Amino acid sequence: MKNKRVQFFLWHFLISICISLISLFWVFQVWYPSPLAKATDVTHIFLMLLAIDIILGPILGFIIYKENKKTLQFDLAVIFLLQLFALGYGLFSISQARPVWLAYNVDRFELIRVNDIIADKIENSYPEYQTASWLKPKFVGVQISKNIEEKNQNMFEEVLGGISIAQRPERYVELSQTKAQIQQRAQKLELLQQYNNKTEVKKILAKYPQATAFLPMKASAVDMTVLIDSQGDVIKIVDLRPWN
């Protein structure tokens, strides 16, 4: 009986590990590609969720497993369902905070999560910006309204309510439409040495020799740096601080 209990525990643990690895891949390669997991501070929350799910499920199964127990199948089914529910709820919660837009606004990029989006005028946006993608976040440009009244309203919202126009999909345009402004506002790479370890800056920049300038990326937890080439195209988001 003990051998069967241990065998069941090992199989349960192995299955839990496999499901967790799939979840890890999806979260950190699709929803939060590096370094966006650090930018949103999701890593420790998700890993803690997985650890609890992986450990508690098999341990509970091991504790209640008795070969001749009449309610064994029901008890194990309850544990499996609770384990899947906990993982599913955790993934759903993380999905609601996933980055969906990397929006260029005036002189910086802003990381916009699902729960950051202001959707009261979303019907006025282009069709491709009306639905948040379930895949990797996309770069977009932000266009300031030409309507004076709306422009002033957006300014008041940002100053008084902390709502950026980058949170409004009706202001989104293709990033290429803001390329001239990106080139104009891009900062010299040398400035990164003022805010980061010089050795680390050189190490990262050596990987992207085509990068000639950078722009800050404002995020919810840790701000990042977006490397830009001479044509104003995005090269890579890197884990360097763009300001103090």
N, C-alpha and C positions, 0 to 999 in steps of 0.2 A: 504493500500500500504506500509505504514511504517513497519507494522508487517511482511509483506512478504519480505521486504528488509532486516530487521533484521534477519529473519529466514534464508534467503539465505546466509547472512554474516556468521551466526553461522555454517551452514552446510559447507560452503566453508572453514571456519577456521578449523573445525573439520577434514575435509578431508586432509587439508594441514598438520595438526598436525600428522595424521596417517602416511602419506607418509614420513614426516620428521623423525618420530620414527623408521620406517623401515630403512631409510638411516643412522640414527645414529647407529643402531645396526650393520649394515653391515660395516660401516667405523671403528667403535671403537671395534668391537668384531672379525672381520675377517681381514680387511686390516691393521689396526693399533691396535692390542691387547696391552693392558696395559703392560708396560709403554712406548710402542713405539710411541704412540701419542705425549707424552711429548718429547721423544727423537728426533722427527722430527718437533716439534712445529706446528702440524697441527690443534690442538684443536680450538684455537681462530678463525682461518681462516674459518674452517668449520662451527662452531657455528654462526659466523657472517653471513655467506652465508645462513644458515637455517633461522636465525632470519629475515633477509631481505625478503627471499622468503615467509615465513609464514605470515609476517605482511603486506607486500605490496600487495600481491595477493588478499587477502580478502578485504583490504581497497579499492583497485581500483574497485573490484566488487561491493562493497557497494556504492561507489560514482556514478557509471554509471547505477546502477540497477533502472530501471523504468519499471513497469509492462507492460505498453501499448506501450513501445518503439518498433518501427518496427525492428530496428537493434540490439535488445537486445541479441538475441542468438549469432549473429556474434561477437558482442563486448565481450561477456563473453567467447566465444570460443578463441578469440585472447588472452584474459588475461590468460586463462588456459594454452594455448600453450606457451606463454611467460614465465609463471611460471615454467612449466615443462622443457622448454629449458634452463632456468637459472639454475635450479637444476641439470639437466643432464650435462650441461657444467661444473658446479662446481664439480660434482662427477667425471667426466672424468679427469679434471685437477688434482684432488686429487689422482685419480687412477694412474696417470703417475708419481706420487712421492711416491707411496706406497712402503713400505719395502717388498722385495721379498726374499732376501738372508741374513742370518746372518753368515758371512764367517769368519772362524778362520784363521788368518794370522800371523804366526810367534809367537807372544806373546799376541795377543788380538783378539777380535772379531770385525768385521766391519759391520755396518748396510748398506746394499746395496739396494738402491731404483731402481725402473724401469729406471729412467732417469740417473742413475749412470753407468749402464751397458755399457761396451765397447764391441760391437758386431762384430768388423771387422774380428775376427777369430772364431766366434761362431760355425762354422761348424766343428771345431776341438774338440769341447767339447763333453762330453757324452750326449746322447739323453735327459736324464732327466734334463739337465741343459741348454738346448737350448731354452726353453720356460719359460717365467716368469709365475708363478702361479697366479691365480685370487683369491686364498684363502689365508690362513695364511702364513707368511714368514717361510722359512725352514732353518735349520742349515746345513752348508756345511763346508768342509775343503778346504784349499788352498794349492796347491802343487807348490813349486818353481821349475821352469824349470831346467832340467839337462843339457840342451844345453847352453853352455857358452855364445854364441852370443845372444841368446834370453834372458838369465838371465841378461846380461849386459844391453840389451835394456830395459827390465822391470825396472831395477834400474834407468836408465836415465829418463824414463818416470815419475817415482815417484818423483825423486829429482827435475827435471826441469819442469815437467808438472803437478805434483800433482796427477798423475794417479796411483792408487794402483793396484797391481795384483789381489786384491780381487774384482775388478770391471770386471775381465776377466773370463767369464764362462769356457773357455778352460783350466783353471787352477784348476777347482773345482773337488773335490773327496768327497767320503763319509766322514762324520765327524769322523767316527770310525778309519779311517786311520791316523788321526792326534792325536789319544788319548794319545799316549806316550808323544808327545810333549806338549799336554795340561797339563798332569800331571807334567811334568818337569817345565813348565813355570807358573803354577798356583801360586798365591800369598796367603799369610796368611790372614785370615779373620780379624785379629787384626789391619791390616793396614787401614781398612776402617774407623776406629775411628779417624784417622788423617785427613780425608777429609770430614767427616760428623758428625752430632750431635751424640754423643755416645748413648744417649737414643733411638734415631731413629734406629741406627744400631742394638742395642740389640733387639728392638721390631720386626724388620724385620727378623733378623736371627733366632729368636725364632719360627717363622713360618716354618722354613726349617732346622730342626735339623740335617738332613742328609748332609747338606752342610759342607764341610771341607776346602774349599779354594775358590778363586774367580779369574776371569780374567776381564780386562777392556773391554768395548764395545764402540767403537768409533762411534758416530752418527753425523748427520748433525747439530743438534741444542744443545742437552744436552747428554753428555756421560753417559752411564749406567754401571751397574755391572752385570756380569754373574756368578751366584753361581755354584760351581762344587763339586761333591762328591769325595770320595777317589778313585773311579774307573776311574775318568776322565770324567764322564758323566755330561751333563748339567742338573741342577736342575731347575733354574728359572732365568729370567732376572728381576732385582729389581732396584727400583729408588734410587740408592745410587751412589755417585760420586766415581770413581775408582782412581782418581788422582786430583791434584790441577789444 
